[in-house]
């Protein structure tokens, strides 16, 4: 017999784009996990706390310090359940939730689809550590900025009518500006020399703001991005000129499909993705760290093609007894995300999920009742919940919990 509610200890990594010390929600939540042993250093940039069983940064059973995956392997029927095992063909969690704290732009990137991921993994398993795709969602914990997908084609076409940008258009112009034209433009921007990038950025800064139409943030963000990396970084031109720039608030969410171009710029988020760590980077990073541009451009998808298409709106969860839980359901099979928000004294009961869940509390105090046992809830408390387990949340102090799950 195994307990279906297992408290976890998770780890946080350090990347240069992470927030320093206690400015990082990822680090402070990690620090608040009881008995984690994590010592926060105010001078270190903390970027991501991973929750789950991906081997790069796995979670551990808090009580025994045993790797969570070893428990799932031993009790897969009870904890994962045959429903999910048959669906995905293994007893691993099919998703990977994270908390991200972003101080400056992440690399301009995309995650290869399953077909390309399999090829890249076979060719270079050290860099591409699995053969899976990695569509993902990001839920804002506060103000959040991101570049996601491409602007509408007519908007891009108008921008590239500006004199400093004409040279990046295809040499042979087609009657209409279509996705193939955009693909050529992105490739030209990524292959531009450092001098070309620098001179183009300077030329754009010299233009009157009204030349940018509704995209006046472009000249406003050039100095900021140039300071974070440098004025010669190709990512600045690709992100500002071709991609959607989103400013989101707490509770807003975006969906990134496989092969979807994106670069998160600032904020704290809950992120969840299919079980993968594959990435192709082409900007906002040193040239030596960039992936092959032809490979990158070759698997670009052109969805979303508008700001509104990138937004993932929540809906009421029909398995919530008091209506205090919403569900974010991306168009993919690996996971959904529940968000339970309770005021002081409120409660909500969640129906049994037909698969494994990982839940983190980001604020507040309360209890989780499951299988006739009460578990303490507080910011930084993380639990694995086995399949078929009904959960009852009660808040003594305004409480928010995020639960990733598969069914």
N, C-alpha and C positions, 0 to 999 in steps of 0.2 A: 504494500500500500504506500502511495507517495502523496505528499501534500500537493494540492493543485495550485496553491498560492505560494509563490517563492519570492522572497525579497532578494533584490539583486544589488551587487556592487558593480558600477560601471567606470570606465576610464575616459579621460579627456586627453586629446592630443594638442600639440603646440605647432601651429603654422603661423607664418609672419602676418597673415591677414586677420588673425584672431584678435580679440579685444584683450587689453592688458589687465591682469590681476582680477580684482573684484568687479571691474566693468563688464566682465564676461559672465553672462548668465550660465553658460555651459559649465564654467569652472565653479561658480558659486553653488549651483545645484549639485555638482559632484562633491563639493566640500560638505554640503549639508546631509549627504547620505550617511546615516549613523554607522560608525565603525568602519568607514571606508579606508581610513588611513591616509587619505589624500591631503597633502599639505600645499596650500595655495601660495604661490610666489607672486607678489604684486608687480614684479618686473618682467614676468613672462606673458607672451601672447597665447591665450587659450582659445582654440578655434572650435573643436567639435567634441561632444560627448556621444559616444556610440552606445546603443542599447540593443543587445541581440547576440547572435552567435557567429557573426562573420569573423574568421580567424585573425584578421589584422588587428582588431581591438575588441576582443570578446568580453562578454559579461560573465560575472561569477556569482554563485550563490553566496549571499552575504554571511550566512551562518557558518558555512563550512569552507568557503573559499574554493569550492570545486567549480570548474568550468561548466557553465550552464548546458553546453552542448552534450557533455557526457551524461548529464541527467536526462536530457531529452532522448538520447540514444537508448538509454536503459529502460525508460518508461514511455516510449513513443506512442503506444496506443492510448494510454491514459492522458498524456499531456498534449500531444499533437493531434491525435485522432486519425482514424482511417480515412475520413472525408478529405482531409488536407494531404495526407500521405499519398493517397491515390491520385489526387489532383496534380501534385507537383513531383511525385516520384521519389520523394526522400523524406527523412524525418528532421530536416533542418527548417528553421524559420524562413519562409519565402520572402521576407521583407527585412529591412534594416532601418530602424528609427534612430534619429540623431537630434541633439540640440546644437545649433550653430550660433556662434557669436562673431559677427563680422564687422571689423573696423575699416577694412579697405577692400577693394574689388577682388573677388576670387578670380582665378584664371578664366578667360573666355573659353568655353568648353562645350562639348556635347558627349553623350554617352552612347557608344555604338549599339546598334540593334543586335538581335540574337545571331543573325547570320554572320555579320562582321565580327562580333565578339568571339564567336567560335573560331574563326580564322585567326584573329589576333592572338587569342589564347594559345592555340596550337603552335603558332609561330614564335611567340615571346611570352611564355607563362610567367616570367618574373615581373614583367610590366603589366600584363593583362591577366589578372590572377583568377579569372573565372570565364565561363563561356555564356554568361547570361546578359540580358539587356538591363537597363537601369532607368526606366521612367520613374518620375518622382513628383512629390508634392512638397510645398513649403507653406507653413502656416505662421503668420506673423504674430510674435509675442508683444510687439510694439511697432513703432515706425520702422518700415522696411523698404529699401530701395533695391530694384533689380532690373537687369536687362533680360528680356525674355522674348524669344521668337523674333519675327520680322515685322516691321511696319507694313501698312498697306502699300502695294506696289506704286500707286499714284503719288503717295507721299515721298517715297524713295526717288522716284523719277524726277520730281520737282527739285529735290535737294541736289541731285547730280546734274541738274541744269546750271548750278552755280559754277562760275568759271574755274575756281581751284579744283573742282571735282570732275570736270569733263574728261580728264586724262584716264580716269579709272573705268570709263564706259567701254564696252566692246568696240574694237576697231571697225567692225562692220555692224552698223545699226539696223536692227529689225524694226518694222513698223510699230510694234507694240512692245512695251517694257514688261516682260513676263518673268516667270521664275528662273528661266534659263539665263536671262539677262542679269538678274540679281545674282545668280550663282557665279557668273563671270566677274561681276563687280566685287563680290566678297573675295574671290580668289585674287583679283588684282590688288585689293587692299591688303590682303595678308602677305602677298609677295612683294609689296612695295619696299624699297630700300629705307634705311633709317633716315637718310636725308630727305627723301620724298615725304615720309610721314611727318617729320619735323616741319618741313616747309609748308605742307598742307595745313597742319594745325595752326601755324602762325598766320597763314593766309585767311583761314576761317575766322580767326580772332580779329582780323582787320576789317571784316565785313560788317556793315550795319546790322543790328539785330533783326530788323524787319525783313531782311533777306531770307530768314529762316522760317517765315510763316508762323505756324503754331509751335514749331520746334525750337523755341528760344532758349531752352535748357542746353542746347548743343554748345554754344560758346561759353555758357556759364559753367559747364562741367569739364571743358577741356583743361583749364588750369588745375582743377582738383585731381583729375585722373593723371595728368602729367606729373603732378607732385607725388602721387602714390607710387607710380612706376617711373616713366619718363616720357618726355614729349615725343620720343621716337618709337613708342610702343604701338604696333599695328592694331592692337585691341581697341585703342581709343577710337580710331576711325570707324572700325566695324561696328562697335557697340553704339556709338552716338549717331552714326549716319544711316544704319540699316535696321537697327533693332528697336523694339518697343522699350521705352523707359517707364517703369511703374513705380509709383510711390504708394505703398500700402500702409494700412493701420492695423492695430491689434484685431485678430479674428479674420482678417482677409487671407485668402489662400490662392496659390497659383499651381498649375499643373504643367510639368515639363515632359513631353513625350520622348520616347527613345529617338535619338538623333536630333533632338530639339536643341538649338543653340541657346546658351544662357550664360549670364555672369551676375552673381549676386554682388551688390555694392555695399550695403550697410544694414545693420540691424541684428536682432535676435529672433531666431525662428525654430520651430519644430519642423524637422524634415523627415520624410519617410520615402523609401525607394524600394524597388525590387532588389532582391539579394544579389548585389554586385558591387564591385569597386573599380569598374573599368571607366576610363576617362581619356578623351583626346583634348589636349590644350593647345591653343594657338595664339594667345595674347594675354596681357596682364601677368606676364611671367618672363623670366630670362629666355633669350632665343634658344639657348642650349636645352631648355626644358620643354620646348614646343614639339608637338607631334607633327608628323608629315602633313603638309598643307593639302596635297592632292587627296590623301586618305580622308582628311577632315571634310573637305569640300565635296568629295564624292559621296558621302553618306548624309549630307545635310537634308533635313526635311523642311518643308516650307509651311509648317503648321506649328504654332499659331501664326496668323498673318495679320493680327490686329490685337490691340490691348485687351479688348473684351473677351477674345477667344482664349486668352491665357488664364483668365480668372476661373477658379473652381469654387462655386458657391455651395455652402452647406445646406442641408435640409434637416428637418426634424427626424429623429431616429424613432422608428415605430416600435423598437424594443425598449423604450424608456417609459417607466411607469408614470413619472410626474412631468415629463416633457422638458427636463433640464439637460438633456443630452442631444447634441447634434451630430450628424454624420457627414464627413467629407469623403465622397466616393468617386475616385478618379476612374476613367474609362480603361481599367486594366484589372487583372484577376488576382494579383498578388496580395493586395491589402486594401482596407478602408481605415479611416481614422475617426474615432469617437472623441468628442470634446464635451466633458461634463463640467458645467459651471453652476456652483451652488453659493447662495448667500448664507449668512450666519443662520444656523438652525434648519436649513433646508436639507432635503434628502432626495435620492433618486435610485430606483432599482433598474438594473440592466438585465435583460433576458440572457440566458445562456448562449454563448457564442459557440458555433460548431467548428472551432479551431482555436489555435493558440493566440494569446494576447500578450502585449507588453505595455504596461501603464506607468506613466510618470506624473507626479504631482509637481506643478510649477509654482503654486502659491496656496497659502491657507493651511488649515488644520482640520482634522476630522478622522473618520474611521471608514474602513472597508469591511463589510461583513460578507463572508463567503464560506460555504460548507460549514455553517454553524460556528465559525471562528471569526473573531474580530481582530482586524489588523490596523495599526496606527497609520494615519496619513499625515504627511507634512511635506513642505517643499523639499525636493531632493530625494523623496522616497520613490523607489522604482520596484515594480513587481512584475514577475511573469505569472500569468493566469492560464491554467490548463483548460483545454476544450471542455465544453459542457458545464461551465461554472457560472451560476447566477451571481451577480455582484450587487451589493447594496451600499451606496455611498451616503454618508452623513457628514455634514459640515458643522463644526463648532465655530469656525472662522472662515469667512469667504474663501471658497476652495475651487481650484481649477485642476482638472486631470485630463491627460491625453492618452488615449488607448488605441494603439495600432493592433489590428487583428486580421486574420485570414479565415475564410470559411470555404 
